Amino acid sequence: MNRVTNLITGTMIRAGVSSTDYGFAMKAAGAVIKLAGGNIDDASLAIAAMGKAGIEGSDAGTSLKTMYSNLQPTTKAQIKTMLE
């Protein structure tokens, strides 16, 4: 739990986002990131990068959710490439 707390706090400090914005971003994108094979480290890094660019809260989460959703292969060729 300490690692997660440090990760969230570090993300908030580096990106200048609030805990509320971090929570909104994770709420919007967390499940899709997990389904795509990501983890809290990946999500926090992305939230920090987006926060530095001025994209925060649910806007960041929605953007991340869309990005991770688009990474999922949908055709047989894409699935084959992903497995390779």
PAFIZA-792620 format. One record per residue: residue in three letters; z, y, x of N, C-alpha, C, CB in turn. Coordinates in steps of 0.05 Angstrom, whole numbers, plus 32768, in hexadecimal, padded with zeros to 4 digits. Each point is the difference from the previous one (the first is absolute). Glycine has a CB too. Example, Ala and Ser with C-alpha at 12.3 -4.5 7.8 and 13.67 -1.06 7.14 Angstrom:
BEGIN
<rest:ALA, n_zz:809C, n_yy:7F8E, n_xx:8108, ca_zz:8000, ca_yy:8018, ca_xx:7FEE, c_zz:8000, c_yy:8018, c_xx:8012, cb_zz:8019, cb_yy:7FE9, cb_xx:7FDA>;
<rest:SER, n_zz:7FD9, n_yy:802C, n_xx:801F, ca_zz:8001, ca_yy:8018, ca_xx:8010, c_zz:800E, c_yy:8016, c_xx:7FF1, cb_zz:7FD5, cb_yy:7FF3, cb_xx:8018>;
//
This chain:
BEGIN
<rest:MET, n_zz:8000, n_yy:7FE8, n_xx:8010, ca_zz:8000, ca_yy:8018, ca_xx:7FF0, c_zz:8000, c_yy:8019, c_xx:8011, cb_zz:8018, cb_yy:7FE7, cb_xx:7FDC>;
<rest:ASN, n_zz:7FF5, n_yy:8018, n_xx:803B, ca_zz:8001, ca_yy:8017, ca_xx:8012, c_zz:7FE3, c_yy:8007, c_xx:800A, cb_zz:802F, cb_yy:7FF4, cb_xx:800E>;
<rest:ARG, n_zz:7FC2, n_yy:7FF7, n_xx:7FF8, ca_zz:7FE4, ca_yy:8005, ca_xx:8009, c_zz:7FF0, c_yy:800E, c_xx:7FEB, cb_zz:8003, cb_yy:7FD7, cb_xx:801C>;
<rest:VAL, n_zz:7FFF, n_yy:8021, n_xx:7FCB, ca_zz:7FF1, ca_yy:800C, ca_xx:7FEA, c_zz:800A, c_yy:801D, c_xx:7FFC, cb_zz:7FFA, cb_yy:7FD3, cb_xx:7FEA>;
<rest:THR, n_zz:8020, n_yy:8031, n_xx:8017, ca_zz:800A, ca_yy:801C, ca_xx:7FFD, c_zz:7FF6, c_yy:8012, c_xx:8016, cb_zz:8029, cb_yy:7FED, cb_xx:7FEA>;
<rest:ASN, n_zz:7FD7, n_yy:8009, n_xx:802F, ca_zz:7FF6, ca_yy:800F, ca_xx:8016, c_zz:7FE2, c_yy:8006, c_xx:7FFE, cb_zz:8024, cb_yy:7FEB, cb_xx:801D>;
<rest:LEU, n_zz:7FCE, n_yy:8001, n_xx:7FD9, ca_zz:7FE3, ca_yy:8003, ca_xx:7FFC, c_zz:7FFA, c_yy:8016, c_xx:7FEB, cb_zz:7FF9, cb_yy:7FCF, cb_xx:800C>;
<rest:ILE, n_zz:8015, n_yy:8030, n_xx:7FDE, ca_zz:7FFB, ca_yy:8014, ca_xx:7FEB, c_zz:8009, c_yy:801B, c_xx:8009, cb_zz:8007, cb_yy:7FDD, cb_xx:7FDD>;
<rest:THR, n_zz:8010, n_yy:8025, n_xx:8030, ca_zz:8009, ca_yy:801A, ca_xx:800A, c_zz:7FED, c_yy:800B, c_xx:8015, cb_zz:802F, cb_yy:7FF2, cb_xx:7FF7>;
<rest:GLY, n_zz:7FC8, n_yy:7FFE, n_xx:801B, ca_zz:7FED, ca_yy:8009, ca_xx:8014, c_zz:7FE6, c_yy:800A, c_xx:7FF4, cb_zz:8014, cb_yy:7FDF, cb_xx:8020>;
<rest:THR, n_zz:7FE3, n_yy:8013, n_xx:7FCC, ca_zz:7FE7, ca_yy:8008, ca_xx:7FF2, c_zz:8004, c_yy:801B, c_xx:7FF3, cb_zz:7FF4, cb_yy:7FD0, cb_xx:7FF8>;
<rest:MET, n_zz:8023, n_yy:8034, n_xx:7FFB, ca_zz:8005, ca_yy:801A, ca_xx:7FF3, c_zz:8002, c_yy:8016, c_xx:8014, cb_zz:8018, cb_yy:7FE8, cb_xx:7FDC>;
<rest:ILE, n_zz:7FF5, n_yy:8013, n_xx:803B, ca_zz:8003, ca_yy:8015, ca_xx:8014, c_zz:7FE5, c_yy:8007, c_xx:800D, cb_zz:802F, cb_yy:7FF1, cb_xx:8008>;
<rest:ARG, n_zz:7FC2, n_yy:7FFA, n_xx:8000, ca_zz:7FE7, ca_yy:8005, ca_xx:800E, c_zz:7FEB, c_yy:800D, c_xx:7FEE, cb_zz:800A, cb_yy:7FD9, cb_xx:801D>;
<rest:ALA, n_zz:7FF6, n_yy:8020, n_xx:7FCA, ca_zz:7FEB, ca_yy:800A, ca_xx:7FEE, c_zz:800A, c_yy:8018, c_xx:7FF0, cb_zz:7FEE, cb_yy:7FD3, cb_xx:7FFD>;
<rest:GLY, n_zz:802C, n_yy:8032, n_xx:8002, ca_zz:800A, ca_yy:8017, ca_xx:7FF1, c_zz:7FFF, c_yy:7FFB, c_xx:7FE2, cb_zz:7FF2, cb_yy:801D, cb_xx:8025>;
<rest:VAL, n_zz:800F, n_yy:7FCA, n_xx:7FD3, ca_zz:8000, ca_yy:7FF9, ca_xx:7FE3, c_zz:801D, c_yy:7FFA, c_xx:7FF7, cb_zz:7FD1, cb_yy:7FEE, cb_xx:8003>;
<rest:SER, n_zz:8034, n_yy:8017, n_xx:7FE4, ca_zz:801B, ca_yy:7FFB, ca_xx:7FF5, c_zz:8003, c_yy:7FE2, c_xx:7FF9, cb_zz:8002, cb_yy:802F, cb_xx:7FEE>;
<rest:SER, n_zz:8016, n_yy:7FC9, n_xx:800E, ca_zz:8005, ca_yy:7FE4, ca_xx:7FF8, c_zz:7FF4, c_yy:7FFB, c_xx:7FE5, cb_zz:802A, cb_yy:7FFF, cb_xx:801A>;
<rest:THR, n_zz:7FD5, n_yy:8015, n_xx:7FD5, ca_zz:7FF3, ca_yy:7FFD, ca_xx:7FE5, c_zz:7FE2, c_yy:7FFB, c_xx:8004, cb_zz:8023, cb_yy:801E, cb_xx:7FEB>;
<rest:ASP, n_zz:7FD0, n_yy:7FF2, n_xx:8026, ca_zz:7FE3, ca_yy:7FFC, ca_xx:8005, c_zz:7FFB, c_yy:7FE5, c_xx:800C, cb_zz:7FFB, cb_yy:8031, cb_xx:8006>;
<rest:TYR, n_zz:8016, n_yy:7FC6, n_xx:800D, ca_zz:7FFD, ca_yy:7FE6, ca_xx:800C, c_zz:8002, c_yy:7FEA, c_xx:7FEA, cb_zz:8013, cb_yy:8011, cb_xx:802C>;
<rest:GLY, n_zz:8001, n_yy:7FF2, n_xx:7FC3, ca_zz:8004, ca_yy:7FED, ca_xx:7FEA, c_zz:7FE8, c_yy:7FFF, c_xx:7FED, cb_zz:8030, cb_yy:8008, cb_xx:8004>;
<rest:PHE, n_zz:7FC5, n_yy:8010, n_xx:7FF5, ca_zz:7FE9, ca_yy:8000, ca_xx:7FEE, c_zz:7FE8, c_yy:7FF3, c_xx:800C, cb_zz:8012, cb_yy:802A, cb_xx:7FEC>;
<rest:ALA, n_zz:7FEA, n_yy:7FDB, n_xx:802E, ca_zz:7FE9, ca_yy:7FF3, ca_xx:800E, c_zz:8003, c_yy:7FE2, c_xx:8001, cb_zz:7FFB, cb_yy:8029, cb_xx:801C>;
<rest:MET, n_zz:801D, n_yy:7FCD, n_xx:7FEA, ca_zz:8005, ca_yy:7FE3, ca_xx:8001, c_zz:7FFE, c_yy:7FF4, c_xx:7FE4, cb_zz:801D, cb_yy:8006, cb_xx:8028>;
<rest:LYS, n_zz:7FEC, n_yy:8008, n_xx:7FC4, ca_zz:7FFF, ca_yy:7FF6, ca_xx:7FE5, c_zz:7FE3, c_yy:7FFD, c_xx:7FF8, cb_zz:802B, cb_yy:8016, cb_xx:7FF5>;
<rest:ALA, n_zz:7FC4, n_yy:7FFC, n_xx:8012, ca_zz:7FE4, ca_yy:7FFF, ca_xx:7FF8, c_zz:7FF0, c_yy:7FEB, c_xx:8010, cb_zz:8003, cb_yy:8030, cb_xx:7FF4>;
<rest:ALA, n_zz:8004, n_yy:7FCD, n_xx:8026, ca_zz:7FEF, ca_yy:7FEF, ca_xx:8011, c_zz:800D, c_yy:7FE7, c_xx:800A, cb_zz:7FEA, cb_yy:8029, cb_xx:800D>;
<rest:GLY, n_zz:8030, n_yy:7FD5, n_xx:7FF2, ca_zz:800E, ca_yy:7FEA, ca_xx:800D, c_zz:7FF6, c_yy:7FE4, c_xx:7FF8, cb_zz:8026, cb_yy:801D, cb_xx:8002>;
<rest:ALA, n_zz:7FD6, n_yy:7FDE, n_xx:7FE5, ca_zz:7FF8, ca_yy:7FE5, ca_xx:7FF7, c_zz:7FE4, c_yy:7FF9, c_xx:800A, cb_zz:801D, cb_yy:8005, cb_xx:7FD8>;
<rest:VAL, n_zz:7FD1, n_yy:800E, n_xx:8027, ca_zz:7FE4, ca_yy:7FFB, ca_xx:8009, c_zz:8000, c_yy:7FFC, c_xx:801F, cb_zz:7FEE, cb_yy:801C, cb_xx:7FDA>;
<rest:ILE, n_zz:8022, n_yy:7FF4, n_xx:8034, ca_zz:8001, ca_yy:7FFC, ca_xx:801D, c_zz:800A, c_yy:7FE4, c_xx:8007, cb_zz:8008, cb_yy:8032, cb_xx:8006>;
<rest:LYS, n_zz:800D, n_yy:7FC5, n_xx:7FEC, ca_zz:800B, ca_yy:7FE5, ca_xx:8005, c_zz:7FEB, c_yy:7FEB, c_xx:7FF9, cb_zz:802E, cb_yy:8011, cb_xx:7FF6>;
<rest:LEU, n_zz:7FC4, n_yy:7FF2, n_xx:7FF4, ca_zz:7FEC, ca_yy:7FEC, ca_xx:7FF8, c_zz:7FE9, c_yy:7FFF, c_xx:8014, cb_zz:800C, cb_yy:8007, cb_xx:7FD0>;
<rest:ALA, n_zz:7FEE, n_yy:8010, n_xx:803D, ca_zz:7FEB, ca_yy:8001, ca_xx:8013, c_zz:8008, c_yy:7FF6, c_xx:801C, cb_zz:7FED, cb_yy:8026, cb_xx:7FE7>;
<rest:GLY, n_zz:802D, n_yy:7FD2, n_xx:801B, ca_zz:800A, ca_yy:7FF6, ca_xx:801A, c_zz:800E, c_yy:8014, c_xx:8011, cb_zz:7FDB, cb_yy:7FE0, cb_xx:7FFE>;
<rest:GLY, n_zz:8029, n_yy:8038, n_xx:7FF7, ca_zz:800E, ca_yy:8015, ca_xx:800F, c_zz:801E, c_yy:7FFC, c_xx:7FFE, cb_zz:7FDA, cb_yy:801F, cb_xx:7FF8>;
<rest:ASN, n_zz:8035, n_yy:7FF3, n_xx:8014, ca_zz:801D, ca_yy:7FFF, ca_xx:7FFF, c_zz:800B, c_yy:801C, c_xx:8000, cb_zz:8000, cb_yy:7FD4, cb_xx:8018>;
<rest:ILE, n_zz:801A, n_yy:802F, n_xx:7FE8, ca_zz:800D, ca_yy:801A, ca_xx:7FFE, c_zz:7FF9, c_yy:8011, c_xx:8019, cb_zz:8025, cb_yy:7FEC, cb_xx:7FE4>;
<rest:ASP, n_zz:7FD7, n_yy:8007, n_xx:8033, ca_zz:7FF9, ca_yy:800F, ca_xx:8018, c_zz:7FE5, c_yy:800D, c_xx:7FFC, cb_zz:801B, cb_yy:7FE1, cb_xx:801D>;
<rest:ASP, n_zz:7FD1, n_yy:8010, n_xx:7FD9, ca_zz:7FE5, ca_yy:800A, ca_xx:7FFC, c_zz:8001, c_yy:8017, c_xx:7FEB, cb_zz:7FEC, cb_yy:7FD3, cb_xx:800B>;
<rest:ALA, n_zz:8023, n_yy:8029, n_xx:7FE0, ca_zz:8001, ca_yy:8013, ca_xx:7FEA, c_zz:800D, c_yy:801A, c_xx:800A, cb_zz:8003, cb_yy:7FDB, cb_xx:7FDE>;
<rest:SER, n_zz:8013, n_yy:8023, n_xx:8031, ca_zz:800E, ca_yy:8017, ca_xx:800B, c_zz:7FEF, c_yy:8010, c_xx:8013, cb_zz:802B, cb_yy:7FE8, cb_xx:7FFA>;
<rest:LEU, n_zz:7FC6, n_yy:800A, n_xx:8017, ca_zz:7FEE, ca_yy:800E, ca_xx:8012, c_zz:7FEB, c_yy:800F, c_xx:7FF1, cb_zz:8008, cb_yy:7FDD, cb_xx:8023>;
<rest:ALA, n_zz:7FEC, n_yy:8017, n_xx:7FC9, ca_zz:7FEC, ca_yy:800D, ca_xx:7FF0, c_zz:800B, c_yy:8018, c_xx:7FF0, cb_zz:7FE8, cb_yy:7FD4, cb_xx:7FFC>;
<rest:ILE, n_zz:8030, n_yy:8029, n_xx:7FF9, ca_zz:800D, ca_yy:8015, ca_xx:7FF1, c_zz:8006, c_yy:8018, c_xx:8013, cb_zz:8014, cb_yy:7FDE, cb_xx:7FE0>;
<rest:ALA, n_zz:7FF4, n_yy:801C, n_xx:8038, ca_zz:8005, ca_yy:8015, ca_xx:8014, c_zz:7FE7, c_yy:800F, c_xx:8007, cb_zz:8027, cb_yy:7FE6, cb_xx:8012>;
<rest:ALA, n_zz:7FC3, n_yy:800B, n_xx:7FF3, ca_zz:7FE7, ca_yy:800D, ca_xx:8007, c_zz:7FF6, c_yy:8011, c_xx:7FE9, cb_zz:7FF5, cb_yy:7FD9, cb_xx:801E>;
<rest:MET, n_zz:800D, n_yy:801D, n_xx:7FCA, ca_zz:7FF7, ca_yy:800F, ca_xx:7FE9, c_zz:8012, c_yy:8019, c_xx:7FFB, cb_zz:7FED, cb_yy:7FD6, cb_xx:7FEC>;
<rest:GLY, n_zz:802D, n_yy:8027, n_xx:8018, ca_zz:8012, ca_yy:8016, ca_xx:7FFD, c_zz:7FFA, c_yy:8016, c_xx:8014, cb_zz:8023, cb_yy:7FE1, cb_xx:7FF0>;
<rest:LYS, n_zz:7FD6, n_yy:8018, n_xx:8028, ca_zz:7FF8, ca_yy:8015, ca_xx:8014, c_zz:7FE7, c_yy:800F, c_xx:7FF8, cb_zz:8015, cb_yy:7FE4, cb_xx:8024>;
<rest:ALA, n_zz:7FDA, n_yy:800E, n_xx:7FCC, ca_zz:7FE7, ca_yy:800C, ca_xx:7FF6, c_zz:8004, c_yy:800F, c_xx:7FE6, cb_zz:7FE7, cb_yy:7FDC, cb_xx:8017>;
<rest:GLY, n_zz:8032, n_yy:8024, n_xx:7FE0, ca_zz:8007, ca_yy:800F, ca_xx:7FE7, c_zz:7FFC, c_yy:7FF0, c_xx:7FE7, cb_zz:7FF3, cb_yy:8028, cb_xx:8017>;
<rest:ILE, n_zz:8009, n_yy:7FBE, n_xx:7FEB, ca_zz:7FFE, ca_yy:7FEE, ca_xx:7FE9, c_zz:801A, c_yy:7FF2, c_xx:7FFD, cb_zz:7FCD, cb_yy:7FFA, cb_xx:8006>;
<rest:GLU, n_zz:8042, n_yy:800B, n_xx:7FE5, ca_zz:801B, ca_yy:7FF6, ca_xx:7FFD, c_zz:8004, c_yy:7FF4, c_xx:7FE4, cb_zz:8010, cb_yy:8022, cb_xx:8021>;
<rest:GLY, n_zz:8006, n_yy:7FCF, n_xx:7FDE, ca_zz:8009, ca_yy:7FF5, ca_xx:7FE6, c_zz:7FEC, c_yy:7FED, c_xx:7FF3, cb_zz:801A, cb_yy:8029, cb_xx:7FFA>;
<rest:SER, n_zz:7FE4, n_yy:7FD9, n_xx:7FEC, ca_zz:7FEE, ca_yy:7FEE, ca_xx:7FF2, c_zz:7FE3, c_yy:8003, c_xx:8007, cb_zz:8021, cb_yy:8001, cb_xx:7FDB>;
<rest:ASP, n_zz:7FD7, n_yy:8017, n_xx:802E, ca_zz:7FE5, ca_yy:8003, ca_xx:800A, c_zz:7FFA, c_yy:7FEE, c_xx:8018, cb_zz:8000, cb_yy:8030, cb_xx:7FEF>;
<rest:ALA, n_zz:8013, n_yy:7FD0, n_xx:8023, ca_zz:7FFE, ca_yy:7FEE, ca_xx:8018, c_zz:7FFF, c_yy:7FE3, c_xx:7FF7, cb_zz:8017, cb_yy:8022, cb_xx:801D>;
<rest:GLY, n_zz:7FFB, n_yy:7FD7, n_xx:7FD1, ca_zz:8001, ca_yy:7FE4, ca_xx:7FF7, c_zz:7FE7, c_yy:7FF8, c_xx:7FF2, cb_zz:8031, cb_yy:8005, cb_xx:7FFB>;
<rest:THR, n_zz:7FC4, n_yy:800C, n_xx:7FF4, ca_zz:7FE7, ca_yy:7FF9, ca_xx:7FF2, c_zz:7FE9, c_yy:7FFD, c_xx:8013, cb_zz:8011, cb_yy:8019, cb_xx:7FD8>;
<rest:SER, n_zz:7FEE, n_yy:7FF8, n_xx:803C, ca_zz:7FEB, ca_yy:7FFE, ca_xx:8014, c_zz:8003, c_yy:7FE7, c_xx:8011, cb_zz:7FFE, cb_yy:8032, cb_xx:8002>;
<rest:LEU, n_zz:801A, n_yy:7FC7, n_xx:8005, ca_zz:8004, ca_yy:7FE7, ca_xx:800F, c_zz:7FFA, c_yy:7FE8, c_xx:7FEF, cb_zz:8023, cb_yy:8016, cb_xx:801B>;
<rest:LYS, n_zz:7FE5, n_yy:7FEA, n_xx:7FCC, ca_zz:7FFA, ca_yy:7FEA, ca_xx:7FEE, c_zz:7FE2, c_yy:7FFC, c_xx:7FFE, cb_zz:802A, cb_yy:8009, cb_xx:7FE6>;
<rest:THR, n_zz:7FC7, n_yy:800D, n_xx:8017, ca_zz:7FE3, ca_yy:7FFE, ca_xx:7FFE, c_zz:7FF4, c_yy:7FF5, c_xx:801A, cb_zz:8000, cb_yy:8027, cb_xx:7FE0>;
<rest:MET, n_zz:8009, n_yy:7FE3, n_xx:8036, ca_zz:7FF6, ca_yy:7FF7, ca_xx:801A, c_zz:8005, c_yy:7FE2, c_xx:8004, cb_zz:8008, cb_yy:802D, cb_xx:8013>;
<rest:TYR, n_zz:8010, n_yy:7FCA, n_xx:7FE8, ca_zz:8007, ca_yy:7FE4, ca_xx:8004, c_zz:7FF1, c_yy:7FEE, c_xx:7FEC, cb_zz:802D, cb_yy:800D, cb_xx:8012>;
<rest:SER, n_zz:7FCF, n_yy:7FFD, n_xx:7FD5, ca_zz:7FF1, ca_yy:7FF1, ca_xx:7FEC, c_zz:7FE3, c_yy:7FFC, c_xx:8009, cb_zz:801E, cb_yy:8012, cb_xx:7FDC>;
<rest:ASN, n_zz:7FD7, n_yy:8003, n_xx:8030, ca_zz:7FE4, ca_yy:7FFF, ca_xx:8009, c_zz:7FFD, c_yy:7FEE, c_xx:8019, cb_zz:7FF9, cb_yy:802D, cb_xx:7FEE>;
<rest:LEU, n_zz:801D, n_yy:7FCD, n_xx:801F, ca_zz:7FFE, ca_yy:7FEE, ca_xx:8017, c_zz:7FFE, c_yy:7FE2, c_xx:7FF8, cb_zz:801B, cb_yy:8022, cb_xx:801A>;
<rest:GLN, n_zz:7FEB, n_yy:7FD9, n_xx:7FCD, ca_zz:8000, ca_yy:7FE4, ca_xx:7FF6, c_zz:7FE3, c_yy:7FF7, c_xx:7FFD, cb_zz:802D, cb_yy:8006, cb_xx:7FE9>;
<rest:PRO, n_zz:7FCC, n_yy:7FE3, n_xx:8022, ca_zz:7FE4, ca_yy:7FF7, ca_xx:7FFE, c_zz:7FFB, c_yy:7FF6, c_xx:7FE3, cb_zz:8000, cb_yy:7FF2, cb_xx:8030>;
<rest:THR, n_zz:7FE8, n_yy:8014, n_xx:7FC6, ca_zz:7FF9, ca_yy:7FF9, ca_xx:7FE5, c_zz:7FE8, c_yy:7FED, c_xx:7FFE, cb_zz:8013, cb_yy:802B, cb_xx:7FF1>;
<rest:THR, n_zz:7FDC, n_yy:7FD4, n_xx:8023, ca_zz:7FE9, ca_yy:7FEF, ca_xx:8000, c_zz:8005, c_yy:7FE8, c_xx:8013, cb_zz:7FE1, cb_yy:8027, cb_xx:7FF5>;
<rest:LYS, n_zz:800F, n_yy:7FC4, n_xx:8007, ca_zz:8003, ca_yy:7FE9, ca_xx:8011, c_zz:7FFC, c_yy:8007, c_xx:801E, cb_zz:7FF0, cb_yy:7FE3, cb_xx:7FDA>;
<rest:ALA, n_zz:7FFD, n_yy:802E, n_xx:802B, ca_zz:7FFA, ca_yy:8008, ca_xx:801C, c_zz:8018, c_yy:8010, c_xx:800C, cb_zz:7FCF, cb_yy:8002, cb_xx:7FF6>;
<rest:GLN, n_zz:803D, n_yy:800F, n_xx:7FFA, ca_zz:8017, ca_yy:800F, ca_xx:8009, c_zz:8018, c_yy:7FEE, c_xx:8005, cb_zz:7FEF, cb_yy:8028, cb_xx:7FE7>;
<rest:ILE, n_zz:8015, n_yy:7FC5, n_xx:8007, ca_zz:8016, ca_yy:7FED, ca_xx:8003, c_zz:7FFD, c_yy:7FF0, c_xx:801A, cb_zz:8005, cb_yy:7FFE, cb_xx:7FCE>;
<rest:LYS, n_zz:7FE2, n_yy:7FF9, n_xx:8036, ca_zz:7FFA, ca_yy:7FF0, ca_xx:8018, c_zz:8006, c_yy:8011, c_xx:8019, cb_zz:7FDD, cb_yy:7FE6, cb_xx:7FE7>;
<rest:THR, n_zz:801A, n_yy:8033, n_xx:8019, ca_zz:8005, ca_yy:8011, ca_xx:8017, c_zz:801D, c_yy:8005, c_xx:8005, cb_zz:7FD4, cb_yy:8016, cb_xx:7FF7>;
<rest:MET, n_zz:803B, n_yy:7FEF, n_xx:7FF3, ca_zz:801D, ca_yy:8005, ca_xx:8003, c_zz:800E, c_yy:7FE7, c_xx:800B, cb_zz:7FFE, cb_yy:8020, cb_xx:7FDA>;
<rest:LEU, n_zz:7FFA, n_yy:7FC8, n_xx:801E, ca_zz:800D, ca_yy:7FE8, ca_xx:800A, c_zz:7FFA, c_yy:7FFB, c_xx:801D, cb_zz:7FFD, cb_yy:7FED, cb_xx:7FD2>;
<rest:GLU, n_zz:7FEB, n_yy:801C, n_xx:8037, ca_zz:7FF9, ca_yy:7FFD, ca_xx:801C, c_zz:8010, c_yy:8013, c_xx:8011, cb_zz:7FD2, cb_yy:7FF2, cb_xx:7FF4>;
//
